[in-house]
Amino acid sequence: MVDEDITVVGEIVSEENIRLRGRVEGNVSTSGSVVIEPRGSVRGDITAENLIVEGSVEGKVTVARKFELRPTGRMRGDIRASVVAIAEDAFLQGRVLATEKISTNVQKRRIDKG
């Protein structure tokens, strides 16, 4: 969890679920799910199994299963996901590509970089 009064500058890589109430300036990668709460924000790319955006994102998003942009959510960037749900009052500026078989394997990504 990144709480409201915290700003992370740099990359977050995890195999667990991530909940963001604060700010992240950098990429976020997880084999789990990411929830960006209404006051949370990410300026960077996100790779996750599932992603719920109630706050704001500026960057590319790659989601293996479901991307959900809720009414308070603001998204500036492209979305690639198997399932995409966008609420009526949400803001989206970017392209959406709904596709199958997207990998978010963080361990494989670490090995490839290493």
Stockholm file with secondary structure:
# STOCKHOLM 1.0

chainA/1-114         MVDEDITVVGEIVSEENIRLRGRVEGNVSTSGSVVIEPRGSVRGDITAENLIVEGSVEGKVTVARKFELRPTGRMRGDIRASVVAIAEDAFLQGRVLATEKISTNVQKRRIDKG
#=GR chainA/1-114 SS CBCTTCEEESCEEESSCEEESSEEESCEEESSEEEECTTCEEESCEEESEEEESSEEESCEEEEEEEEECTTCEEESCEEEEEEEECTTCEEESCEEECSCCCCCHHHHHHHHC
#=GC SS_cons         CBCTTCEEESCEEESSCEEESSEEESCEEESSEEEECTTCEEESCEEESEEEESSEEESCEEEEEEEEECTTCEEESCEEEEEEEECTTCEEESCEEECSCCCCCHHHHHHHHC
//
